[in-house]
């Protein structure tokens, strides 16, 4: 079977990356693309030889050209819920580019829209494909560092406008020119580093914590004159077992996929009997244990074939009739969204808050 895939919205630059995965998959094809702005689709159409009659600026016309098996959703975060509600009646599986939503209430709308359709909705967190972070998860599950007590997350990049699909570079001058009109820098659209990146730490952190929800969150964000959203956010997250930290930054010295900056982007885990450092895109994780307290490296595990990338993963689930698990599971992602919501509210109110429902 060849799965027919439709790309919905090019607000998020990761659409190009996901379409490349579709193009490379032997059992998938790019059947149609939709965006209200035709110009946004043209680069992908040229790259992947999508014919003109498969490019749509009208959503209803696009869906009428189906049926499609899978929709890749890359609209602005604030539009995730409404677009999922529009897609769900069309009987498609949906792969949502991170973050899950702009609020837990809207995440619940997305879950409700898909309930009873018999179709999968998965959330794509690109860090969940990083081999070092998967290797760390395996070691934690095997008890290498005892009971996990702390998750420390620091991550980000130079800023969301510095790169296009496939990490194509954009000049600093172009970035500054785009900021006033970019949804990334508009609060109403779900912009800001907290919503963009803290979801990574909250979602993978919840996965590492086996789904456990924290008790309370304390968060502070920066305030840059002329910029209505945050570009730096730090949250202290209190669990029954201890304190964790989640920090996000637009404005790192370098991008972690080219040269991991300082502070190092990635995770550090502290357990009752050891620690693990898992930098983004590293070829090894660094471990300490009580039995071997000197820091030593463990090479990363290769990705399994059925989980080689985001598209391979969801198509494998569809083949097997299985539900997404771990950081791709909307139920787990909802717990993480509650952490992000609480962090945003804490920063706004400048006080510690119990985890919001």
C-alpha positions in Angstrom: 0.0 0.0 0.0 1.2 3.5 -0.8 0.0 6.1 1.7 -1.4 9.3 0.4 0.0 12.3 2.4 -1.3 15.8 2.5 0.8 18.7 3.9 -1.4 21.2 5.8 0.1 24.7 6.3 3.7 25.9 6.0 3.8 28.1 9.1 6.3 25.8 10.6 9.6 25.3 8.7 9.7 21.6 9.7 7.1 20.9 7.1 9.9 20.7 4.5 11.8 18.2 6.7 8.7 16.0 7.1 7.9 16.1 3.4 11.4 15.0 2.7 10.8 12.0 4.9 7.6 11.3 3.0 9.4 11.6 -0.4 12.1 9.2 0.8 9.6 6.6 2.2 9.0 3.7 -0.2 5.3 3.4 0.8 4.3 7.1 0.9 3.7 9.9 -1.6 3.0 13.6 -1.3 -0.4 13.8 -2.8 -1.4 17.4 -2.0 -0.3 20.6 -0.2 -2.4 23.3 1.4 -1.6 26.8 2.6 -3.6 30.0 2.2 -0.4 31.6 0.8 0.6 29.8 -2.4 4.1 31.2 -2.2 4.9 29.3 1.0 4.3 26.0 -0.8 6.3 26.7 -3.9 9.7 25.7 -2.6 8.4 22.3 -1.5 6.5 21.9 -4.7 9.6 22.5 -6.7 11.8 20.3 -4.5 9.4 17.3 -4.5 7.9 17.8 -7.9 4.3 18.4 -6.7 2.2 19.3 -9.6 0.3 22.7 -9.7 -3.1 21.0 -9.5 -2.1 19.4 -6.2 -1.4 22.8 -4.6 -4.4 24.3 -2.8 -5.0 27.7 -1.1 -8.6 26.6 -0.2 -8.8 24.0 2.6 -12.2 22.5 1.5 -11.0 22.2 -2.1 -7.9 20.5 -0.9 -9.7 17.9 1.2 -12.2 17.3 -1.6 -9.3 16.2 -3.7 -8.7 13.3 -1.3 -9.2 11.0 0.3 -5.8 11.1 2.1 -4.4 8.7 4.5 -2.2 11.0 6.6 -2.2 14.8 7.2 1.0 16.5 8.3 -0.1 19.6 10.3 2.4 22.5 10.5 0.2 25.6 11.2 0.9 28.2 13.9 0.5 26.7 17.3 -2.6 28.7 18.2 -4.3 27.2 15.2 -3.6 23.5 16.0 -6.9 22.9 17.7 -9.2 24.5 15.1 -7.3 22.8 12.2 -7.4 19.4 13.9 -11.2 19.9 14.3 -11.4 20.6 10.5 -9.3 17.6 9.6 -10.8 15.0 11.9 -14.1 14.5 9.9 -12.1 13.7 6.8 -10.9 10.4 8.3 -7.2 11.0 8.2 -4.4 10.2 10.6 -2.7 13.4 11.8 0.9 14.0 12.6 1.1 17.3 14.5 4.4 19.2 14.4 5.4 20.3 17.9 4.4 21.9 20.1 1.1 20.1 20.9 -1.0 23.2 21.4 -1.0 26.7 22.8 -2.9 25.5 25.9 -4.1 22.4 27.7 -7.7 23.3 26.9 -6.9 23.4 23.2 -4.9 20.1 23.4 -8.0 18.5 24.9 -10.0 19.9 21.9 -7.6 18.1 19.6 -7.9 14.8 21.6 -11.7 15.1 21.6 -11.8 15.8 17.8 -10.0 12.6 17.1 -11.9 10.5 19.6 -14.1 7.9 17.9 -12.5 8.4 14.4 -10.4 5.3 14.6 -7.5 7.4 13.4 -4.1 8.2 15.0 -3.0 11.6 16.2 0.7 11.7 17.0 2.8 14.7 18.1 6.2 15.1 16.5 9.0 16.2 18.8 12.2 16.1 16.8 14.4 15.6 19.9 12.6 12.3 20.4 14.6 11.1 17.4 17.9 12.0 18.8 19.9 8.8 19.6 21.6 10.1 22.7 18.2 10.9 24.4 16.8 7.4 23.5 20.0 5.8 24.8 19.6 7.7 28.1 16.0 6.5 28.3 17.1 2.9 27.9 19.8 3.3 30.6 17.3 4.8 33.0 14.8 2.0 32.4 17.5 -0.5 33.0 18.2 1.0 36.4 21.7 2.2 35.5 21.4 5.3 37.7 18.8 4.0 40.2 15.6 5.9 40.8 15.4 9.0 38.5 15.1 12.1 40.7 16.0 15.1 38.6 15.7 16.0 34.9 17.7 19.1 33.8 16.9 20.4 30.4 18.5 23.3 28.5 17.8 23.8 24.8 17.0 26.2 22.0 18.7 27.7 19.0 19.7 31.1 17.6 16.0 31.7 16.9 13.2 30.2 14.8 13.8 32.5 11.8 17.5 31.7 11.4 16.8 28.5 9.4 14.3 27.2 6.8 13.5 23.5 6.0 16.6 21.3 6.0 18.3 23.9 8.2 18.9 26.3 5.3 20.6 29.4 6.8 18.9 32.8 6.9 21.1 35.9 7.5 20.8 38.0 10.7 19.6 40.9 8.6 16.8 38.9 7.1 15.8 37.6 10.6 15.4 41.1 12.0 13.4 42.2 9.0 11.0 39.2 9.4 10.4 39.5 13.1 7.6 42.2 13.0 5.4 40.0 10.8 6.3 36.5 12.0 3.8 34.5 13.9 6.8 33.2 16.0 7.0 36.6 17.6 3.2 37.1 18.2 1.7 36.1 21.5 -1.8 35.6 20.0 -0.3 33.0 17.5 1.4 31.0 20.2 4.8 32.5 19.7 7.7 32.7 22.2 10.6 30.4 23.3 8.6 29.0 26.2 5.8 27.6 24.0 8.3 26.7 21.2 10.9 24.8 23.3 9.8 24.1 26.9 7.4 21.5 25.5 10.5 19.5 24.5 11.7 19.4 28.1 8.3 18.9 29.6 7.3 16.1 27.1 10.5 14.1 27.2 10.8 14.9 30.9 7.4 13.4 31.5 8.4 10.4 29.4 11.6 9.9 31.4 9.5 10.3 34.6 7.2 7.5 33.4 4.3 9.8 33.0 4.4 11.3 36.5 3.0 14.8 36.8 4.8 17.4 39.0 3.3 19.2 41.9 4.1 22.8 41.1 6.1 25.1 38.8 8.0 28.3 39.2 9.0 30.1 36.0 10.6 33.4 35.0 11.0 34.8 31.5 12.9 37.6 29.9 11.4 40.9 28.7 13.0 42.4 25.6 11.9 45.9 24.6 10.0 45.8 21.3 9.5 42.0 21.5 6.1 40.9 22.8 7.1 37.3 23.5 9.8 35.7 25.6 13.1 34.6 24.2 14.4 33.0 27.4 12.5 31.0 30.0 13.6 29.1 33.1 11.2 26.9 35.0 11.8 25.0 38.3 9.5 22.0 38.4 8.8 20.3 41.7 8.0 16.6 41.7 7.2 14.5 44.8 10.7 13.0 44.2 12.6 16.2 43.9 13.3 19.3 41.8 13.9 19.4 38.0 14.7 22.4 35.7 13.6 23.2 32.2 15.2 26.1 30.4 14.6 27.4 26.9 16.5 29.9 24.8 16.1 31.7 21.5 19.6 33.2 21.1 22.0 30.4 21.8 25.5 31.2 20.6 25.3 28.5 17.9 22.6 26.0 16.8 23.0 22.6 18.5 22.7 20.7 15.3 25.8 22.4 13.9 27.9 23.1 17.0 26.4 22.5 20.4 26.7 25.8 22.3 27.6 26.6 25.9 25.5 26.0 28.0 25.2 22.6 26.3 21.8 21.9 24.8 20.4 18.6 25.9 19.5 16.7 29.1 21.3 15.8 32.4 19.7 13.1 34.6 20.3 12.6 38.3 19.4 9.4 39.9 19.8 7.8 43.3 22.8 5.9 42.1 24.3 7.9 39.2 24.0 10.5 36.5 23.7 10.7 32.7 24.6 13.6 30.5 22.8 13.4 27.1 23.8 16.3 24.8 21.7 16.9 21.6 23.1 15.0 18.6 26.0 13.5 20.6 27.5 10.2 19.6 27.8 9.0 23.2 26.2 9.7 26.6 28.3 10.4 29.6 27.6 8.3 32.7 28.6 8.2 36.4 27.5 5.5 38.8 28.3 4.6 42.4 30.1 1.5 41.1 32.0 3.6 38.6 32.1 7.2 39.7 34.5 8.4 37.1 32.7 9.8 34.1 32.7 7.4 31.1 31.0 7.4 27.7 28.5 4.9 26.4 28.0 5.0 22.6 24.5 5.8 21.4 22.1 3.1 20.3 21.1 3.2 16.6 17.5 4.0 15.8 15.4 0.9 15.1 14.3 0.6 11.4 10.6 1.3 12.1 11.6 4.4 14.1 14.1 5.8 11.7 12.2 9.1 11.4 8.8 10.7 12.2 7.1 9.5 9.0 8.5 5.9 9.2 7.2 5.8 12.8 3.6 6.9 12.2 3.3 4.8 9.1 4.5 1.8 11.0 1.8 2.5 13.7 -0.8 2.7 11.0 0.4 -0.6 9.5 0.2 -2.3 12.9 -3.0 -0.6 14.0 -1.1 0.6 17.1 -1.3 3.8 19.1 1.5 6.3 19.5 3.5 5.8 22.7 5.9 7.9 24.9 6.5 11.5 23.7 4.2 10.9 20.7 1.2 10.0 22.8 -1.3 12.9 23.1 -2.2 11.8 26.6 1.4 12.1 27.8 1.8 15.3 25.8 -1.3 16.7 27.6 0.5 16.3 31.0 3.5 18.1 29.4 1.2 20.9 28.1 -0.1 21.4 31.6 3.5 22.0 32.7 4.0 24.5 30.0 0.7 26.3 30.8 1.6 26.4 34.5 5.1 27.8 33.6 3.5 30.5 31.4 1.0 31.5 34.2 3.8 31.4 36.8 5.9 33.8 34.8 3.0 36.1 34.2 2.0 36.1 37.9 5.5 36.1 39.2 4.8 33.3 41.7 4.9 29.6 42.2 1.8 27.8 41.1 0.4 24.3 41.6 0.2 22.3 38.4 -2.8 23.6 36.4 -5.5 21.1 35.5 
